[in-house]
Amino acid sequence: MVCIREPEFAVLVNGSPTQWFRSTTRLRQGDPVSPYLFIIGAEVLVRKDKKAQNSGRMSGINIDNAGGQGVTVSLCR
């Protein structure tokens, strides 16, 4: 939550990073950074799910339909 509440940035200028500076506004819906944060968060969840399945701690969620055909749903690709 610190990354969302108190974001800091450094910009590359001619390939060299500038000093870190704080944003004067917080992250809001529609912010251009929002999709990237969503992708990073989703990637973390997928990796944690895959690690849990590989270690045998989790196997996904089984969902059955009316015909008795089930499917296992997980975050793993």
N, CA, C and O atoms as CSV, one atom per row, in Angstrom:
chain,resi,resn,atom,element,x,y,z
A,1,MET,N,N,0.819,-1.203,0.000
A,1,MET,CA,C,0.000,0.000,0.000
A,1,MET,C,C,0.858,1.260,0.000
A,1,MET,O,O,0.408,2.317,-0.443
A,2,VAL,N,N,2.095,1.156,0.495
A,2,VAL,CA,C,2.967,2.330,0.505
A,2,VAL,C,C,3.226,2.805,-0.913
A,2,VAL,O,O,3.307,4.007,-1.165
A,3,CYS,N,N,3.360,1.850,-1.855
A,3,CYS,CA,C,3.617,2.210,-3.250
A,3,CYS,C,C,2.464,2.996,-3.850
A,3,CYS,O,O,2.667,3.817,-4.745
A,4,ILE,N,N,1.251,2.748,-3.360
A,4,ILE,CA,C,0.081,3.438,-3.890
A,4,ILE,C,C,-0.150,4.753,-3.157
A,4,ILE,O,O,-0.516,5.753,-3.774
A,5,ARG,N,N,0.061,4.756,-1.849
A,5,ARG,CA,C,-0.212,5.961,-1.058
A,5,ARG,C,C,0.869,7.021,-1.202
A,5,ARG,O,O,0.571,8.215,-1.246
A,6,GLU,N,N,2.117,6.592,-1.275
A,6,GLU,CA,C,3.234,7.539,-1.321
A,6,GLU,C,C,4.198,7.174,-2.447
A,6,GLU,O,O,5.337,6.787,-2.187
A,7,PRO,N,N,3.744,7.298,-3.707
A,7,PRO,CA,C,4.614,6.889,-4.814
A,7,PRO,C,C,5.809,7.821,-4.989
A,7,PRO,O,O,5.707,9.035,-4.814
A,8,GLU,N,N,6.933,7.225,-5.338
A,8,GLU,CA,C,8.138,7.978,-5.668
A,8,GLU,C,C,8.591,7.557,-7.055
A,8,GLU,O,O,8.407,6.406,-7.450
A,9,PHE,N,N,9.177,8.477,-7.786
A,9,PHE,CA,C,9.581,8.213,-9.158
A,9,PHE,C,C,11.011,8.676,-9.390
A,9,PHE,O,O,11.507,9.583,-8.722
A,10,ALA,N,N,11.658,8.032,-10.353
A,10,ALA,CA,C,12.926,8.496,-10.892
A,10,ALA,C,C,12.792,8.371,-12.399
A,10,ALA,O,O,12.293,7.357,-12.887
A,11,VAL,N,N,13.216,9.355,-13.133
A,11,VAL,CA,C,13.058,9.381,-14.574
A,11,VAL,C,C,14.424,9.206,-15.231
A,11,VAL,O,O,15.424,9.743,-14.755
A,12,LEU,N,N,14.458,8.447,-16.334
A,12,LEU,CA,C,15.699,8.315,-17.090
A,12,LEU,C,C,15.826,9.498,-18.046
A,12,LEU,O,O,14.934,9.740,-18.860
A,13,VAL,N,N,16.926,10.230,-17.950
A,13,VAL,CA,C,17.217,11.340,-18.847
A,13,VAL,C,C,18.520,10.988,-19.553
A,13,VAL,O,O,19.575,10.902,-18.925
A,14,ASN,N,N,18.438,10.786,-20.860
A,14,ASN,CA,C,19.597,10.362,-21.650
A,14,ASN,C,C,20.233,9.100,-21.074
A,14,ASN,O,O,21.454,8.949,-21.086
A,15,GLY,N,N,19.395,8.196,-20.571
A,15,GLY,CA,C,19.874,6.926,-20.049
A,15,GLY,C,C,20.347,6.944,-18.612
A,15,GLY,O,O,20.710,5.896,-18.078
A,16,SER,N,N,20.357,8.100,-17.965
A,16,SER,CA,C,20.794,8.207,-16.572
A,16,SER,C,C,19.601,8.560,-15.684
A,16,SER,O,O,18.837,9.469,-16.007
A,17,PRO,N,N,19.435,7.836,-14.550
A,17,PRO,CA,C,18.296,8.143,-13.674
A,17,PRO,C,C,18.486,9.461,-12.923
A,17,PRO,O,O,19.594,9.816,-12.522
A,18,THR,N,N,17.381,10.169,-12.748
A,18,THR,CA,C,17.400,11.395,-11.952
A,18,THR,C,C,17.243,11.018,-10.486
A,18,THR,O,O,17.119,9.840,-10.152
A,19,GLN,N,N,17.249,12.010,-9.620
A,19,GLN,CA,C,16.997,11.746,-8.208
A,19,GLN,C,C,15.526,11.380,-8.030
A,19,GLN,O,O,14.675,11.783,-8.825
A,20,TRP,N,N,15.231,10.601,-6.963
A,20,TRP,CA,C,13.857,10.218,-6.672
A,20,TRP,C,C,13.060,11.430,-6.231
A,20,TRP,O,O,13.572,12.289,-5.512
A,21,PHE,N,N,11.799,11.502,-6.661
A,21,PHE,CA,C,10.913,12.575,-6.229
A,21,PHE,C,C,9.535,11.990,-5.963
A,21,PHE,O,O,9.153,10.967,-6.530
A,22,ARG,N,N,8.797,12.667,-5.081
A,22,ARG,CA,C,7.453,12.212,-4.709
A,22,ARG,C,C,6.409,12.845,-5.614
A,22,ARG,O,O,6.560,13.966,-6.099
A,23,SER,N,N,5.346,12.079,-5.821
A,23,SER,CA,C,4.217,12.584,-6.592
A,23,SER,C,C,3.410,13.540,-5.714
A,23,SER,O,O,3.322,13.358,-4.499
A,24,THR,N,N,2.838,14.536,-6.327
A,24,THR,CA,C,2.005,15.470,-5.567
A,24,THR,C,C,0.562,14.994,-5.491
A,24,THR,O,O,-0.216,15.503,-4.684
A,25,THR,N,N,0.193,14.018,-6.326
A,25,THR,CA,C,-1.153,13.442,-6.283
A,25,THR,C,C,-1.040,11.932,-6.103
A,25,THR,O,O,-0.016,11.328,-6.424
A,26,ARG,N,N,-2.098,11.342,-5.589
A,26,ARG,CA,C,-2.119,9.895,-5.391
A,26,ARG,C,C,-2.619,9.204,-6.656
A,26,ARG,O,O,-3.149,9.839,-7.568
A,27,LEU,N,N,-2.437,7.891,-6.683
A,27,LEU,CA,C,-2.908,7.087,-7.798
A,27,LEU,C,C,-4.429,7.074,-7.799
A,27,LEU,O,O,-5.054,6.871,-6.758
A,28,ARG,N,N,-5.017,7.290,-8.956
A,28,ARG,CA,C,-6.476,7.328,-9.073
A,28,ARG,C,C,-6.926,6.405,-10.196
A,28,ARG,O,O,-6.131,6.010,-11.049
A,29,GLN,N,N,-8.205,6.068,-10.183
A,29,GLN,CA,C,-8.763,5.266,-11.263
A,29,GLN,C,C,-8.584,6.036,-12.566
A,29,GLN,O,O,-8.856,7.235,-12.625
A,30,GLY,N,N,-8.130,5.354,-13.604
A,30,GLY,CA,C,-7.895,6.004,-14.882
A,30,GLY,C,C,-6.474,6.507,-15.037
A,30,GLY,O,O,-6.098,6.985,-16.107
A,31,ASP,N,N,-5.674,6.405,-13.971
A,31,ASP,CA,C,-4.280,6.813,-14.026
A,31,ASP,C,C,-3.537,5.920,-15.025
A,31,ASP,O,O,-3.772,4.711,-15.039
A,32,PRO,N,N,-2.655,6.469,-15.856
A,32,PRO,CA,C,-1.931,5.656,-16.838
A,32,PRO,C,C,-1.088,4.549,-16.207
A,32,PRO,O,O,-0.756,3.580,-16.890
A,33,VAL,N,N,-0.733,4.663,-14.931
A,33,VAL,CA,C,0.083,3.650,-14.264
A,33,VAL,C,C,-0.773,2.463,-13.807
A,33,VAL,O,O,-0.243,1.372,-13.593
A,34,SER,N,N,-2.077,2.656,-13.656
A,34,SER,CA,C,-2.962,1.626,-13.120
A,34,SER,C,C,-2.867,0.279,-13.839
A,34,SER,O,O,-2.760,-0.745,-13.165
A,35,PRO,N,N,-2.901,0.230,-15.172
A,35,PRO,CA,C,-2.807,-1.083,-15.835
A,35,PRO,C,C,-1.511,-1.821,-15.522
A,35,PRO,O,O,-1.513,-3.045,-15.395
A,36,TYR,N,N,-0.419,-1.099,-15.399
A,36,TYR,CA,C,0.862,-1.731,-15.090
A,36,TYR,C,C,0.855,-2.312,-13.679
A,36,TYR,O,O,1.383,-3.402,-13.456
A,37,LEU,N,N,0.267,-1.599,-12.730
A,37,LEU,CA,C,0.171,-2.109,-11.363
A,37,LEU,C,C,-0.707,-3.347,-11.314
A,37,LEU,O,O,-0.418,-4.283,-10.568
A,38,PHE,N,N,-1.788,-3.362,-12.110
A,38,PHE,CA,C,-2.651,-4.538,-12.164
A,38,PHE,C,C,-1.882,-5.737,-12.709
A,38,PHE,O,O,-1.987,-6.835,-12.162
A,39,ILE,N,N,-1.115,-5.546,-13.773
A,39,ILE,CA,C,-0.354,-6.636,-14.378
A,39,ILE,C,C,0.689,-7.167,-13.400
A,39,ILE,O,O,0.873,-8.379,-13.289
A,40,ILE,N,N,1.367,-6.279,-12.697
A,40,ILE,CA,C,2.373,-6.707,-11.717
A,40,ILE,C,C,1.713,-7.515,-10.605
A,40,ILE,O,O,2.223,-8.563,-10.210
A,41,GLY,N,N,0.580,-7.030,-10.101
A,41,GLY,CA,C,-0.135,-7.756,-9.046
A,41,GLY,C,C,-0.625,-9.114,-9.519
A,41,GLY,O,O,-0.522,-10.098,-8.785
A,42,ALA,N,N,-1.158,-9.182,-10.740
A,42,ALA,CA,C,-1.630,-10.453,-11.282
A,42,ALA,C,C,-0.475,-11.424,-11.467
A,42,ALA,O,O,-0.619,-12.617,-11.198
A,43,GLU,N,N,0.659,-10.932,-11.919
A,43,GLU,CA,C,1.830,-11.788,-12.114
A,43,GLU,C,C,2.304,-12.378,-10.786
A,43,GLU,O,O,2.696,-13.543,-10.730
A,44,VAL,N,N,2.269,-11.583,-9.726
A,44,VAL,CA,C,2.651,-12.086,-8.402
A,44,VAL,C,C,1.700,-13.197,-7.970
A,44,VAL,O,O,2.147,-14.226,-7.464
A,45,LEU,N,N,0.388,-13.004,-8.163
A,45,LEU,CA,C,-0.585,-14.029,-7.788
A,45,LEU,C,C,-0.373,-15.316,-8.584
A,45,LEU,O,O,-0.451,-16.406,-8.018
A,46,VAL,N,N,-0.108,-15.209,-9.872
A,46,VAL,CA,C,0.121,-16.392,-10.706
A,46,VAL,C,C,1.352,-17.152,-10.228
A,46,VAL,O,O,1.325,-18.380,-10.138
A,47,ARG,N,N,2.423,-16.439,-9.924
A,47,ARG,CA,C,3.655,-17.101,-9.470
A,47,ARG,C,C,3.458,-17.776,-8.120
A,47,ARG,O,O,3.950,-18.883,-7.903
A,48,LYS,N,N,2.739,-17.115,-7.207
A,48,LYS,CA,C,2.481,-17.724,-5.899
A,48,LYS,C,C,1.594,-18.961,-6.051
A,48,LYS,O,O,1.821,-19.968,-5.380
A,49,ASP,N,N,0.590,-18.895,-6.922
A,49,ASP,CA,C,-0.285,-20.033,-7.176
A,49,ASP,C,C,0.510,-21.201,-7.756
A,49,ASP,O,O,0.338,-22.344,-7.333
A,50,LYS,N,N,1.367,-20.915,-8.712
A,50,LYS,CA,C,2.181,-21.958,-9.337
A,50,LYS,C,C,3.116,-22.604,-8.317
A,50,LYS,O,O,3.289,-23.823,-8.312
A,51,LYS,N,N,3.719,-21.785,-7.455
A,51,LYS,CA,C,4.619,-22.306,-6.421
A,51,LYS,C,C,3.856,-23.203,-5.447
A,51,LYS,O,O,4.358,-24.259,-5.063
A,52,ALA,N,N,2.648,-22.795,-5.043
A,52,ALA,CA,C,1.842,-23.588,-4.121
A,52,ALA,C,C,1.419,-24.907,-4.758
A,52,ALA,O,O,1.387,-25.937,-4.084
A,53,GLN,N,N,1.094,-24.887,-6.050
A,53,GLN,CA,C,0.713,-26.122,-6.728
A,53,GLN,C,C,1.908,-27.050,-6.889
A,53,GLN,O,O,1.780,-28.260,-6.705
A,54,ASN,N,N,3.067,-26.498,-7.230
A,54,ASN,CA,C,4.265,-27.329,-7.398
A,54,ASN,C,C,4.709,-27.967,-6.085
A,54,ASN,O,O,5.271,-29.062,-6.092
A,55,SER,N,N,4.467,-27.304,-4.972
A,55,SER,CA,C,4.856,-27.852,-3.675
A,55,SER,C,C,3.783,-28.788,-3.110
A,55,SER,O,O,3.997,-29.404,-2.066
A,56,GLY,N,N,2.645,-28.901,-3.777
A,56,GLY,CA,C,1.581,-29.783,-3.331
A,56,GLY,C,C,0.667,-29.182,-2.288
A,56,GLY,O,O,-0.198,-29.879,-1.758
A,57,ARG,N,N,0.833,-27.898,-1.977
A,57,ARG,CA,C,-0.024,-27.260,-0.974
A,57,ARG,C,C,-1.384,-26.868,-1.528
A,57,ARG,O,O,-2.320,-26.620,-0.768
A,58,MET,N,N,-1.497,-26.811,-2.862
A,58,MET,CA,C,-2.749,-26.403,-3.481
A,58,MET,C,C,-2.864,-27.077,-4.839
A,58,MET,O,O,-1.861,-27.293,-5.518
A,59,SER,N,N,-4.093,-27.409,-5.235
A,59,SER,CA,C,-4.265,-28.064,-6.530
A,59,SER,C,C,-5.276,-27.356,-7.422
A,59,SER,O,O,-5.653,-27.903,-8.458
A,60,GLY,N,N,-5.712,-26.201,-7.068
A,60,GLY,CA,C,-6.718,-25.493,-7.852
A,60,GLY,C,C,-8.097,-25.718,-7.268
A,60,GLY,O,O,-8.239,-26.344,-6.218
A,61,ILE,N,N,-9.110,-25.208,-7.944
A,61,ILE,CA,C,-10.491,-25.315,-7.483
A,61,ILE,C,C,-11.261,-26.149,-8.489
A,61,ILE,O,O,-11.258,-25.845,-9.682
A,62,ASN,N,N,-11.920,-27.196,-8.019
A,62,ASN,CA,C,-12.729,-28.041,-8.896
A,62,ASN,C,C,-14.133,-27.473,-9.003
A,62,ASN,O,O,-14.774,-27.198,-7.989
A,63,ILE,N,N,-14.614,-27.294,-10.225
A,63,ILE,CA,C,-15.961,-26.786,-10.478
A,63,ILE,C,C,-16.693,-27.815,-11.318
A,63,ILE,O,O,-16.220,-28.188,-12.391
A,64,ASP,N,N,-17.839,-28.278,-10.846
A,64,ASP,CA,C,-18.664,-29.249,-11.581
A,64,ASP,C,C,-19.859,-28.525,-12.177
A,64,ASP,O,O,-20.446,-27.641,-11.553
A,65,ASN,N,N,-20.209,-28.920,-13.408
A,65,ASN,CA,C,-21.433,-28.376,-13.990
A,65,ASN,C,C,-22.555,-29.388,-13.824
A,65,ASN,O,O,-22.342,-30.447,-13.233
A,66,ALA,N,N,-23.727,-29.092,-14.323
A,66,ALA,CA,C,-24.894,-29.954,-14.127
A,66,ALA,C,C,-24.723,-31.322,-14.771
A,66,ALA,O,O,-25.328,-32.290,-14.312
A,67,GLY,N,N,-23.922,-31.429,-15.812
A,67,GLY,CA,C,-23.743,-32.696,-16.497
A,67,GLY,C,C,-22.709,-33.603,-15.859
A,67,GLY,O,O,-22.446,-34.693,-16.367
A,68,GLY,N,N,-22.122,-33.174,-14.762
A,68,GLY,CA,C,-21.116,-33.987,-14.073
A,68,GLY,C,C,-19.708,-33.821,-14.609
A,68,GLY,O,O,-18.770,-34.412,-14.073
A,69,GLN,N,N,-19.544,-33.036,-15.645
A,69,GLN,CA,C,-18.211,-32.766,-16.182
A,69,GLN,C,C,-17.575,-31.661,-15.352
A,69,GLN,O,O,-18.099,-30.549,-15.281
A,70,GLY,N,N,-16.450,-31.970,-14.727
A,70,GLY,CA,C,-15.786,-30.980,-13.878
A,70,GLY,C,C,-14.565,-30.386,-14.561
A,70,GLY,O,O,-14.031,-30.940,-15.522
A,71,VAL,N,N,-14.151,-29.275,-14.052
A,71,VAL,CA,C,-12.953,-28.604,-14.558
A,71,VAL,C,C,-12.209,-28.033,-13.358
A,71,VAL,O,O,-12.827,-27.539,-12.415
A,72,THR,N,N,-10.878,-28.103,-13.398
A,72,THR,CA,C,-10.067,-27.520,-12.339
A,72,THR,C,C,-9.600,-26.144,-12.785
A,72,THR,O,O,-9.033,-25.990,-13.867
A,73,VAL,N,N,-9.842,-25.149,-11.947
A,73,VAL,CA,C,-9.493,-23.768,-12.254
A,73,VAL,C,C,-8.348,-23.349,-11.343
A,73,VAL,O,O,-8.395,-23.564,-10.132
A,74,SER,N,N,-7.319,-22.748,-11.937
A,74,SER,CA,C,-6.212,-22.207,-11.152
A,74,SER,C,C,-5.682,-20.978,-11.865
A,74,SER,O,O,-6.090,-20.678,-12.987
A,75,LEU,N,N,-4.773,-20.269,-11.215
A,75,LEU,CA,C,-4.175,-19.082,-11.819
A,75,LEU,C,C,-3.008,-19.430,-12.733
A,75,LEU,O,O,-2.559,-18.588,-13.511
A,76,CYS,N,N,-2.516,-20.648,-12.650
A,76,CYS,CA,C,-1.348,-21.053,-13.442
A,76,CYS,C,C,-1.673,-21.031,-14.922
A,76,CYS,O,O,-2.787,-21.339,-15.343
A,77,ARG,N,N,-0.668,-20.658,-15.697
A,77,ARG,CA,C,-0.824,-20.638,-17.149
A,77,ARG,C,C,-0.440,-21.973,-17.721
A,77,ARG,O,O,-0.502,-22.166,-18.935
